[in-house]
Amino acid sequence: MTATTTPTLRARDYLSDIKPIWCPGCGHFGVLSALTKALAYLERPKEDIAVISGIGCSSRLPAYLDCYGFHGLHGRALPLATGLKVARPDLTVIVAGGDGDGFSIGGNHFLHACRRNIDLCYIVMDNAVYGMTKGQASPTTPPDWTRSPLTPNGPGIPVFRPAAIALAAGASFIARGFSGDPHGLSELVARAILHPGFAFVHVLSPCRTFRPDDQSDWKQGVHPFTDRARSDAEAVPALRVDDDGMGIGVLHEADPTAHSGPKDTPADTDRAAAIDRIEAELEV
Amino acid sequence: MTARTSDHSQPITVAISGSGGSGALTAGSILLAAAQRCGRYGLMMRAAGPQVRGGESVAILRIGPTPVTNIGDRVDLLAALDWRNIERFVDELPLDSDSLILFDPDSGPVPDPIAASGAEQSGVRFANEAKAQPEGRANMVAVGVVGSAIGLSLTALSDAANEILANKSVETVRATQACITAGYPKPALAAETVPTRSAKRRWRLSGNAAAGLGALRAGVDFVAAYPITPASEMLEWLAPRLEHTGGNLVQAEDELAAVSMLVGASFGGVPTLTATSGPGLSLMTEGIGLAVASETPIVVVDVARGGPSTGLPTKSEQADLDQALYGLHGDAPHLVLAPLDVGDCAFTTEWASRLAERLQTAAIVLSDQALGQTRAVIDPPAAAPPVPGRKRVDQDRAEQSPGTAGTAGTAEERPAKTAFARYRQSADGISPMSIPGEAGLTYTADGLAHDERGTPSSNAAHHRAQLAKLADKLNGHDYGDAWARRDCGDDYTHRNGSRPISLVTWGSSWGAVQEAAMRLREQGVAVQTIALRLLAPLQHEAMRRALADSGVLVVEINASGQLFRYLHAERVLPSAARSFARPGPLPLRPAEVLDSVRQLFGPPELERTEAAAISDAGSSRRLGGQA
């Protein structure tokens, strides 16, 4: 298709014909909606988008989009997306997943994706619970949450602080959104996609099924994030002090020159000649 | 010099040993490079302690006028620069009364464990000779002495030293040349009788480099890996060369990430490969299963070391076969291949990549430390047989009736919801694969059980269809003759009712096995070797035909007879087949195979005995039972 004949895509054109398995009232519907809005706003062709996920309720998202997608291994969405983006820098690569997938089993990849700074947009739908395995504590579950039979006395561990940890690991773009605010979230997602490096969007996305009581007040609890940091050096302490975990907006955006993506592909086009030269090294 | 060292028509094995900083390995590298220049073949193994830097080490070289496939049975010539910690290497230096030890008397007498071999001893004052040269070094004097003893020309040694020491200072190179010349006997004694041959194109490289070359030949454009001994050299060889061929290499945070990066890049349409060793293969196993289930081609080269667990990082064993074959959960058919020698690392890795691309699956290539870290002088390895590339959608459409492989949106109307049947059933089990960027062919790949579109499904029919497809596409492919290297010799015949012997092996054991077979043939024994390059899917019928009516011995370097058990489970072996399996890390030697054949099949007049045994009652067949 040429640019002149490409019809403008509406948000719903990015949806596939597959019906989500999510529970009624699940926050992830709002994230799906925000993402399609962002893609339509950016006018990205569907075939140039790849949405990569791991395992969990939120990781089901790629199949609900009419784009390329990969629903891979639990915790490994970021490296899979890294491989794709390095091999195919022409694509828009979006990574989607949950708090267990991204912060627990995939926690190491989260750290290294932040510091590697490949141009990915990573959307974590954080509902502070393992939904697909029926309601166990996740890294963002409060230590005194006693509703899981697996940890009847509560997980007893301080919560994982995704934004502060991403900042400490070198992420160049950090935002927080709320699934109940799809318009604001779609703006954050669009900015994250446009950011020329690793962009982390932490989305508060409540679970109506396993956290029905303690997440219903999120709508009242969220508030615009106020950033008192004046420099990168101040950003880490600012996120520690100022961030109550409910601040919405862009929390951190680093100088784009800090971006260190994959190297430019060399201009060497004659592959056979390159291999001949390599083989010639092996002779006397 | 002994008759053995001056006879250049036979391969000769020499070892150079020394303590940390003595430069034994550098000396070995120069000798191997000189052998290449003299038109010889050869290989060099190294034995070293676990130290990160320095420490005692031994370079063991076998040099010959014909291709050298293994390290041989014994060491003909040991040049010991000093004796510190030499006892660590006694097992790796099989000396005997025909061997010659050149040692520096200034570093003391030959220690008992070495002297016990009964080898002839000769003192050479390497260090003292080196002192006569400014910045001279004893190891370079030894290069001159040993090089002349095995018939390498002074010119070749000199040129080789210039190449190996190319990064050193002018002073160092000048001192090196002086020391080599000082060690080289005067013309009357010199064995400069062997002319430097330059007519034949001959390569010098390690198995790890060869595997890397195979990857480049196959078109691999993306590598992700985590460093691990003994696979890292393959990655370090590839990294700068991928820049020339337009590829990328990512050093991942761990093997879990590395294998997932491959799946992602391959999903993007790029041939991919990683290299690892046993512990890394364990970590990659889940990702390999994802590649199989999502039908995304990847290649994992396992440069195996001794196991289990951290095991023997610097030494070899063929003990990862079970894991490569069976390590994935669920029914996850995939390719398992093994290169048979240093040069074959190129052939097999290239073939593995081409097969993985065609069959949209994972290929595990079982190299090992004995191949990967051995440097060899070889004839340039052949290219792998041609295999059609990925089945893209246009090719698939050409094979099918129109309109079944998905619908692309047209320019005039708003694009419809895509319904591309990425995992569609087909006659050969291979589905059409689109890659991101192709309009109208979007799909979501999935490790969940899925239907033809890739949509997750727990439907029994979908599951059965998917499993059947995964198996059919591998089993239905025609792998041609490359599945094994079979050598029947000139007279593999059934004589007077006696049965010939089949030596079945895989991977790095091939070299010693084929030399054992050659020696058996010299004794009049009818013997063939079958070295499996393609371990999965097993070529059952071809294997049964090849083994028909022979006495079978399965040879491998692991404790439990992993290949033997596999072949028995797959019912390709006669029930009387026997196993020779021992753990690493010592390299397999032809004499071990010969001993095993003699024990299991009888003495050299084996054919007669064999015939007599077979003429006995069927219940007392000599080959009966498991070893």
Interface residues (C-beta under 8 A of the other chain):
Chain A: M1 T2 T5 T6 P7 L9 D13 L15 S16 D17 I18 P45 K46 E47 D48 I49 A50 V51 I52 R60 P62 A63 L65 D66 C67 Y68 G69 F70 H71 G72 L73 G75 R76 L78 P79 L80 A81 T82 G83 L84 K85 V86 A87 R88 D90 L91 N108 H109 L111 H112 P262 K263 T265 P266 D268 T269 R271 A274 I275 R277 I278 E279 L282 E283 V284
Chain B: A33 Q36 R37 D159 S198 R201 R202 W203 R204 L205 A209 L213 L216 R217 G219 D221 F222 A224 R241 E243 H244 T245 G246 N248 V250 A252 E253 D254 L256 A257 A258 S260 M261 L262 V263 G264 A265 S266 F267 G268 G269 V270 T272 E286 G287 L290 S294 P380 G409 A411 E412 E413 R414 P415 K417 T418 A419 P436 G437 E438 A439 G440 L441 T442 Y443 T444 A445 D446 G447 L448 G454 T455 P456
